Amino acid sequence: MISFPLRWTRAHRVVAASALSLLSWSSVSLATEQVVIASTGGAYDRALKAAWFDPFTKATGIKVVTVVATNAEMRAKVAAMVKTGNVTWDLYLDGEIQAASTAHKAVTEDLTDFCKQFAGRKDLGVNACAAGGALLQSTATLLAYRTGDGGPTPETWADMWDSKTFSGERAFPNFDDPWRVMAAALLADGVSRDELFPLDVERALKKLDEIRPAVSVWWKTGDQSVQGFRNGDYSIGQIWLTRAKAMQNEGLPIGWSYKASFLVGDRIALVKGAQNRDNALKLMAFWLNSPEAQAMACEVLSCTPPSTDAIALMSEDVRKTMPHANEVRDFMVVPDAEWINANAAQLLQRWNEWLR
């Protein structure tokens, strides 16, 4: 209980109490100025915090609260929140492919009107802002390997299956979009990238039977893929370029090959019924309007930012590690998002049956 000086009159006390009440209300109001965003944690979040979240908070006073979850957990959680009407997240990061799906559209706000403000920007591509979300970055899922033993280095998915030439344990992702593991198996089995989709699921799983005994890590999060490599649990793995680059920045002996890679990316999606909707839109706009923030994040993660102005701000050393036009043209697989989304449920069911 707050006590006032005895010499104060009743009027003094009423005014003081009102001021304290107003101060208390203002503190609560300021405390609620936040935006909640779900991401995958670890080095990825640290890069985004330093480049994007902290500068945004400094500029606006709006606190960015991060929640860590796997991609599968995010999608399930958002669907449950929207269904029950108990929405506690404002934004979450979803894959470029998933952001075009019917399931994604059912639980996220259409950003078409929001995106109109970026339509005239020459530095932003036409896909930088879309109905399903603002583009965070483009990157790759690719073959990464431990360096430094003096022997040959793996370059293709067929090399990953060649345990005689390239010894050591393997790692693959295991979450709710197994197409990239199946696609790697088919490419290792001789399927050309032009004939990859629609995926021959049974042929892919048969090829995966060959490598399964050598797989020591089935990772569900980017952090698990990093920790597995750091601990020496695997020597060759299919992981995200952003995580491979973060490990290289740590000084870990890792290299990667764009000859075994899939072009992917992340979008920032707005959850339907978000409690801090206006703040969420401000956070997305801050990202798209700040080439400096994009450059700083992708400098660490070796991703491709949505703004060409951001690319120009990145160091030459980092630009060298990004996929070049000829590598995209000659080697990288651009996934068939329409086919993947249309067959997602069947792919996951067959994948889970195979893993048992």
N, C-alpha and C positions, 0 to 999 in steps of 0.2 A: 504494500500500500504506500502511495506517495503522500508525504506530510508537507504542509505549507507552513511558513513562519507564522507564529501566533499573532504578530502585529498586523498581518494582512487582513483586510476587510473581506466580507463575503464576495464583493464584486471582484476584488483582486483574484480570489480563489476561483471564481467562475471563469474569468478570462484565462487564467493559467491552465485550468483543466481543459478548456476548449482548445487552447494552443497545443497542449500535450496530445489531445485526442486527434487534432489535425495532423500533427507531426507523426503520430502512430499510423494514421491512415495513409499518409504519404509514403511512409516507409514500406508499408504492405504493398501499396500500388507500385512503387519502384521495384520491389522484390519480384513482382509478377511480370516485369518486363523481360521476357526471355523467349527463347525459341528452342524446341527440343528436336534434335536430329539423331537418327539411328544410323550407325555405320559399323564397319567390321573391326575397328579397333587397331591397336598396335602402331606400327610405324606409319601406316596409312593415316590414321587419325592424328598422329603427332604432326605430320606434315600439313594436314588440313588446318589444324589448330593454329600453328605458327603462321601460316600464309593467309588464312581466310577467317577463321573464327575470332582470333584475338584482334586483328585489325578491325573487323566488323564491330566488335564490342567497344573498342576504343573510339570508333567514329560515331556510334549510335547510342551507346550505353546499354544496349540490349545484350543480355547474357546468353551465350550459346551453351546449352546443356546437351552433352552427347550420351547416347545409349549404345552399348556394344551388343551385337548379335550376329549370328551367321546370316547369310542371305536367305536361306530357307526359313529361319526363325523370323526374320523381318517380314517376309511375305505372309507367313501364317499369323503373326501377331497383328499386323495391319488389318488383315481380313477379319480377324476376331474383334478388333476394336471397332471397326466400322459396323459390323453386324450387330454388336451389342450397344452401340452408341456411346461407349466409354473410351473416347479417343484421348490418349495421353501423349502421343507423339505428334509432331507437326510435319516433319520431313523424314524421309528415309532414302537411302541410296539403293537403286535397283538397276539391274543390268539393262543394257541397251536393247537386248532382245526381249526381255520380259516386259519392258516399258511399252512395247507395242502390242501386248497381249490383251485379250478381253478381260481376263482376271485382274490385270493391273488397272484397266480403265474403270472397273467396277468399284474400286476402293480408293481411287485418287481423283483429285479435282482436275478437270480439263483446263489447261493453262493457255488455251488459244488466245484469249483476250490479253492475258499477261504478256504473252510473247510479242504482241504487236509493237511494243516499244523498241524492240531490237531489230525490227524488219529492215531498217535502212542502214544497219551497221556493216560497213565494207569489210571489217576485220573478222566478222563472225560468219560462219557457214550457215547455209539454209537450215541445217538440222541442229543448230546451237540451242534453240528453244523450240519445243514442240508440245503438243497436247499432253504427252505423257511425262514431261519433265524437262528441266534445263540440263543441258549436257555438262557433266562435271569434267570428264576427260575421256580420251580414247587411249586404249592400250592393247595389250595382247595377252593371251594365255599361250604359253610356249614351253619348249623344252629347255630346262636349265640343268647345269651340271657342275660338279666340283672340278676345279682346275688345279694345276700345279704338280701333277704326277709325271709330267714329261711325255705321256703317251698321246695317242690320237684323241681328238675330242669329238663327241657325237654331234651330228648336225641335223639328222632327220628322225622321223618317228621310227623308221626301220632300224636305225642305230639304237634307239631305246630298247628295242626288242632283242638286239644282238648282245647277249650277255657274255659271249666268248670274247669279243673284241673290247667291249665296254663293261667291265665287271662292276659289281656293287649293287646295293639295294635300290629299289625304285619307289616313286611316290606318285599318286594320282589324287585328284579331288574326288570327294564323295558327298555331294549335296543334291539339291532337287533339280538340277539340269545336267544330266549325264551325257548329253550329246557330244561334248568336247572330248570325252574319254573314248567314246565309241568312234568318233570321227578320226582320232589319232590311230586307233587300231586298224581302221579301214585303210588309211593312208600307209600304215606300216605293212599292210597286206597287199599293197600294190594298186589300190584304187587311186585314180587321178583326182586332183582337187576339182576338176570340172565336172566329174561324175559322182561326186561325193554325196550330194543330196538328190533324192531322199536317201537317208541312211539305210543300209542293209544291216539291220540290228542283229540278226542271228549270225551273220558272218563276222560282225564286229565282236560279239561276245565269244565266238569260237577263237578268234585271234587273241582276245584277252585271256582266255584259258591258258595260253602259252606263257604269259608273263606274270600271271597271278601269284605263283609261288615266290617271285622275287620282289613283290610289292610289300614293303614294310610300313608304309605310311599311307593311309587313306584319309587325307586331311579334309576337315570341314570348314576351317577358317584360314585366312591368310596367315595369321599368327602361328597356327599349327604347322603350316608348310615351312615357315621361317625357323621355328624351334626345332623341327625335325632335321633340317639341314644343319643348323648350328650344332646340334648334338651328334651329328654324324650318322643319323638314322637312315639316310639315303644319300646316294651319289648322283642320281639322275632323276629328275622329276618333272611332271607337268605342273607348272605354277604360274602365277600372275607376274607379268613383267614388273609391275610396281613393287612387288615384294622382293623380286630378284635384285632390282636396282637398290632398294633400301639395304639389302644385305651387302651388296658391293660397297655401298657407302660406309658400312660398318667395318670394312676391311676383310670380309669373309671371302674365301677363294671360290667365287662363283662366276660362271659365264653362261651365255644363252645363245640360242640359234633362231633366227627369223625364218630359216628354212623349215622349221617345224613350229608353226604358230597360227593362231586364230585371232583375227581382228575383233576386239570386243570393246566395250566401254560402259560407263556408269551414267545414270541420270539422277537428278535430284527431284524426287516426287513429293507432291503436296498431298497429305492424307485428307480424305473427305472428313469434314467436321473438325478440322484442326482448331484447337483452342487459341493458338497464337498465330492465326492465319496471316494477319498483316505483317507481323514480324518475320514470318517464314518467307513471304514474298520479298521482303526487304533483304533477307539473307541471300536469296537466289539472285536478286538483281545486283547485289554487291559483287557476287562472284562474276557474273557475266560482264559487269561494267569495270572490272578491275584486272586488266592484263598483268599488273604487277603481282597480284595475289595468285593468279593462274601460273605465272612463270615461276614464282617461288615454290609452289607446291610441286609442279612438274619437274623442276630442277632436282628435287629430292627423289621423286618417284619415276622419273624418266617416262612420263606420260605425255601425250599430245594434248595441249590445252585447246579449248574451243576458239580462242582468239589468235589470229596470225600475229597480232602485235605482241602477244605474250611469247610466242615462239622466238620472235626477234630479240626479246629481252633475256632469253636463256643463254647459258654459256655454250661455247663451241664444243667443249668436251661432252656436255650432256646431249647436245643436238646430234653428235656422232653416234650416241647409243640408241637414239630413236630410230624406228624403221623408216627407211628412205623410200622414195617413190618406186624405185626399181625392185626393192624387196617386197613391197606391197603388191606390185604388178606380177612378179615372177613366182613368189612363194606363199605369201600369206593367204589364208583361207578366210573369205568373207562369209560368215554363216548365213544360211537361209532362214531368216527370222520367222517368216510366215509358216514354213514347214515345221520348224521347231515348236512354235507356239501351238500349232494345230495338233501336234502329236505328243505334247509334253507329258500328259497323263500316262499314255501307253509306254513311253520311253522310261519314265520313272518306275512304273510297275515292273517292267521287264528287268530293269537294272536292279531293283531291290530283290527280285527273285534270284537273279544271278549271284548277288552278293551273299545270299544266305548260305 
